[in-house]
Amino acid sequence: MSHYIFLRIAWMKHYRGVTEDDIPKGAGSYVKENEDGGEVLNFYPVRGSYYGYARVSRGRSLDLGHFGANEEEEFMDNITIILFARNPETGGQFIVGWYKKARLFRSVQLTNNLEFNFKTAVKNGFLVPHTDRTFLVEGPGQTNVWYPKYYMNAQYFKKLESYINNPEGFKTKRGKKKRGRSGWQMDAEKRKKVEIAAMDAVAQYFEDRNYEVVYREKENLGWDLEAYLGTQTLLLEVKGLSNDFSCVEFTPNEYKHSKSKKKNYRICVLDNALNKNKKLHIFYWENEGWISNDNDTLWAEKIISARFHKH
């Protein structure tokens, strides 16, 4: 069995530098405060190679002894490095890419102004498209470095190897899950097609990421769906649009809960819901505002209404 190591990094789309719509998220305080980090170039090719970085706890180095190295050896070859990150939209930790046949260094290296602690040839690296990151990583807790041989069984490794050897096959195999919608489906014909499309798209998105989704929209809770993964519960407010997304309206109840439960609340908008150009936008609360992984933001315009009574 090959040697594996799991390394946590920030969440990005491309890892080819920070851009307006690709800012690292979902990592520690340095990334949050600076909107930057050593991993932002992990899939930027330099003379035929990828030079990767993952932050190790302060004052520590990678323990190559797990792979049989002695104390004098500064690197090990032929390591499979699995990179994973927390998706700020959904929560949960997912594989974002990997380096096969990699050289793993005990400490951070510096070459041509690049900081790195692992590298491989471009042909041996793979970045999972951000919309396809559905392979859930369970077990590492809050640590940035995880040596899985001590915690994972043979069945997990078989699934992992199948995935990294054929990621497209894994994606196809998942397919779409058949869901029961309890009472929601009974009056589906009375609803607009765009609302149904939005509800289904959001449910599918979270189910693809291993969440169990329950429909709650008939209960007037202030959100439409609940998504469960382990001990985490997300409250999903769903809005469907037949055209491009510029704004959506909230009821007073929805707005109240979006403020009081913002840590677990997600605003999910499907625009162009009935055509091929549809796009799902998911906003989460961070740094005192609503933001998406595309770095779009929302602001609330409060509307005062009135009720007139006849005397």
C-alpha positions in Angstrom: 0.0 0.0 0.0 1.3 3.4 -0.9 2.1 5.9 1.8 -0.6 8.5 2.3 -0.8 11.8 4.2 -3.8 14.1 4.5 -3.0 17.9 4.6 -5.5 20.6 5.3 -5.4 23.8 3.3 -7.7 26.8 2.7 -10.6 26.5 0.3 -10.1 27.9 -3.2 -11.3 27.3 -6.7 -8.0 27.1 -8.7 -5.0 27.6 -6.4 -3.3 29.7 -9.0 -3.0 32.9 -7.0 -5.5 35.2 -5.3 -8.0 36.9 -7.6 -11.1 38.9 -7.1 -13.3 35.8 -7.3 -10.9 33.3 -5.9 -9.9 34.3 -2.3 -8.8 31.6 0.2 -11.4 30.8 2.8 -12.2 28.3 5.5 -8.8 28.1 7.2 -7.1 29.8 10.1 -6.8 33.3 11.4 -3.9 34.3 9.1 -5.9 33.4 5.9 -9.0 35.1 7.3 -7.2 38.3 8.1 -4.9 38.5 5.1 -7.0 36.8 2.4 -3.8 35.0 1.4 -1.8 32.0 2.4 1.1 29.7 1.3 -1.3 27.3 -0.4 -2.7 29.8 -2.9 -0.2 28.5 -5.6 -0.6 24.8 -4.9 -1.7 24.1 -8.5 0.3 26.8 -10.3 2.7 25.0 -12.6 6.4 26.0 -12.4 8.7 24.4 -15.0 6.6 21.2 -15.1 6.1 20.8 -11.4 3.6 21.8 -8.7 5.1 23.1 -5.5 2.6 22.7 -2.6 2.3 24.2 0.8 0.3 23.2 3.9 0.6 24.9 7.2 1.9 22.8 10.1 1.3 23.8 13.7 3.8 26.5 14.8 7.2 25.2 15.7 6.5 21.7 14.3 7.7 19.9 11.2 6.2 16.9 9.3 7.0 13.6 10.9 8.6 11.5 8.2 9.1 8.7 10.7 5.6 7.6 9.9 6.9 6.5 6.5 10.0 4.8 7.7 12.5 7.7 7.4 15.3 8.1 9.9 16.0 11.3 11.7 18.6 12.5 9.2 16.4 12.2 6.2 14.9 15.5 5.2 12.4 14.2 2.6 10.6 11.1 1.5 9.7 10.2 -2.1 6.7 8.4 -3.6 4.2 9.8 -1.1 0.5 10.3 -2.0 -0.6 13.6 -0.6 -4.3 14.2 -0.2 -5.3 17.8 0.1 -8.5 18.6 1.9 -10.3 21.8 2.9 -13.4 23.0 4.7 -16.1 24.2 2.3 -17.4 27.5 3.8 -20.7 27.2 1.9 -21.7 23.9 3.3 -19.3 23.1 6.2 -17.7 19.7 6.1 -14.2 18.8 4.9 -13.7 17.5 1.4 -10.9 16.4 -0.8 -9.9 19.2 -3.1 -7.0 17.5 -4.9 -3.9 15.3 -4.6 -0.2 14.9 -5.5 0.8 11.4 -6.5 4.5 10.2 -6.5 5.3 13.3 -4.5 8.4 14.4 -2.5 7.4 15.3 1.0 9.8 17.5 3.0 10.2 17.5 6.8 10.3 21.3 6.9 9.3 24.2 4.6 11.6 24.8 1.6 12.3 28.0 -0.2 13.2 28.0 -3.9 12.8 31.0 -6.3 10.6 32.8 -3.7 8.3 29.8 -3.5 7.6 28.3 0.0 6.7 24.6 -0.2 6.8 21.4 1.8 5.9 19.0 -1.0 6.1 18.8 -4.7 5.4 16.6 -7.7 5.3 16.7 -11.5 2.3 18.4 -13.0 1.2 15.2 -14.6 0.9 13.6 -11.1 -1.2 16.3 -9.6 -5.0 16.7 -9.8 -7.3 19.5 -8.7 -10.9 18.5 -8.3 -13.2 21.1 -9.9 -14.7 23.0 -7.0 -18.3 22.0 -8.0 -17.3 18.3 -7.9 -15.7 18.2 -4.4 -18.0 15.7 -2.8 -15.6 13.2 -1.3 -16.0 13.7 2.5 -13.0 13.5 4.8 -13.9 12.2 8.2 -11.6 11.8 11.2 -9.0 14.5 11.3 -10.8 16.9 13.6 -9.0 20.2 13.7 -5.5 19.0 12.9 -3.9 20.2 9.7 -1.8 17.0 9.3 -3.3 13.6 9.4 -1.6 10.2 9.0 -4.5 8.1 8.0 -2.9 4.6 8.3 -3.6 4.8 12.0 -7.3 5.5 11.7 -8.6 4.2 8.3 -9.6 0.7 7.5 -8.9 -1.2 4.3 -12.4 -0.5 3.0 -11.8 3.3 3.2 -8.5 3.0 1.4 -10.1 1.0 -1.3 -12.7 3.7 -1.8 -10.1 6.4 -1.7 -7.8 4.7 -4.2 -10.8 4.1 -6.5 -11.6 7.8 -6.3 -8.2 9.2 -7.0 -7.6 6.7 -9.8 -10.9 7.6 -11.5 -12.5 10.8 -10.1 -14.9 11.0 -13.0 -16.1 7.5 -12.4 -16.8 8.4 -8.7 -18.7 11.4 -9.8 -20.9 9.4 -12.2 -21.4 6.6 -9.8 -23.0 8.9 -7.2 -25.8 9.8 -9.5 -28.9 11.5 -8.1 -30.5 10.4 -4.9 -34.2 9.6 -4.9 -35.7 11.7 -2.1 -39.0 11.5 -0.3 -40.5 15.0 0.3 -43.3 14.1 2.7 -46.1 16.7 2.4 -44.2 19.0 0.1 -44.6 16.8 -2.9 -48.4 16.5 -2.5 -49.0 20.0 -3.5 -46.0 20.4 -5.9 -48.3 21.0 -8.9 -49.7 24.1 -7.2 -46.2 25.6 -7.0 -44.3 27.3 -9.7 -41.9 25.2 -11.6 -39.1 27.6 -10.8 -39.6 27.1 -7.0 -39.6 23.3 -7.4 -36.4 23.5 -9.5 -34.7 25.6 -6.9 -35.7 23.3 -4.0 -34.5 20.2 -5.8 -31.2 21.9 -6.9 -30.4 22.9 -3.4 -31.3 19.5 -1.9 -29.2 17.7 -4.5 -26.2 20.0 -3.9 -26.1 19.2 -0.2 -26.9 15.5 -0.6 -24.0 15.2 -3.0 -21.9 16.4 -0.1 -23.1 13.7 2.2 -25.8 15.7 4.0 -29.2 14.3 4.9 -31.8 16.9 3.7 -35.2 17.3 5.2 -37.9 19.6 3.8 -39.4 22.0 6.3 -40.9 24.7 4.1 -44.5 24.0 5.1 -43.7 24.6 8.8 -43.1 28.4 8.5 -39.8 28.1 10.4 -38.0 30.9 8.6 -36.1 28.5 6.3 -37.1 25.8 3.8 -34.7 22.9 4.3 -32.5 21.4 7.0 -29.3 19.7 6.1 -27.6 17.3 8.6 -24.0 16.1 8.6 -22.7 14.6 11.8 -23.4 17.1 14.6 -23.8 20.0 12.2 -27.2 21.3 11.2 -27.6 23.9 8.4 -30.8 25.9 7.9 -31.3 26.5 4.1 -33.5 29.3 2.9 -34.2 28.7 -0.8 -35.1 31.2 -3.5 -35.8 30.5 -7.1 -35.5 33.0 -10.0 -36.5 32.7 -13.6 -33.9 35.2 -14.7 -30.5 36.5 -13.5 -29.9 37.1 -9.8 -30.0 40.7 -8.7 -32.1 40.5 -5.6 -34.5 38.3 -3.6 -37.1 39.1 -1.1 -37.4 37.8 2.5 -40.5 37.6 4.6 -40.2 39.2 8.1 -39.9 35.7 9.6 -37.1 34.7 7.2 -35.3 37.9 7.8 -35.5 37.6 11.6 -34.1 34.1 11.6 -31.3 35.0 9.0 -30.1 37.4 11.7 -30.6 35.3 14.8 -29.3 32.0 13.4 -26.8 33.4 11.0 -24.0 31.0 11.9 -26.0 28.0 10.7 -28.2 29.8 8.1 -27.5 29.6 4.4 -29.2 31.8 1.7 -29.5 29.6 -1.4 -30.5 31.2 -4.7 -31.0 29.4 -8.0 -31.2 31.8 -10.9 -32.3 31.0 -14.4 -33.9 28.0 -12.8 -35.6 26.6 -15.9 -32.8 26.8 -18.5 -29.3 25.5 -19.0 -27.7 28.7 -17.7 -29.0 28.2 -14.2 -26.6 28.8 -11.4 -26.7 28.1 -7.7 -25.5 30.8 -5.3 -25.0 30.0 -1.6 -24.3 32.7 0.9 -22.9 32.1 4.4 -22.2 34.6 7.2 -18.6 35.6 7.6 -16.8 38.7 8.7 -20.1 40.5 9.6 -21.6 40.0 6.2 -23.2 37.5 3.7 -20.6 36.2 1.3 -20.3 33.3 -1.3 -17.4 31.2 -2.4 -17.4 33.4 -5.6 -16.8 36.4 -3.3 -20.2 37.9 -4.1 -21.9 39.7 -1.2 -25.4 40.5 -0.1 -26.8 43.6 1.6 -30.2 44.0 3.0 -32.6 46.8 2.1 -35.3 47.1 4.7 -38.8 47.7 3.4 -41.5 49.2 5.5 -45.0 48.1 4.7 -48.4 49.1 6.2 -51.9 47.6 6.5 -54.9 49.9 5.9 -58.2 49.2 7.6 -61.6 50.6 6.6 -63.7 52.3 9.4 
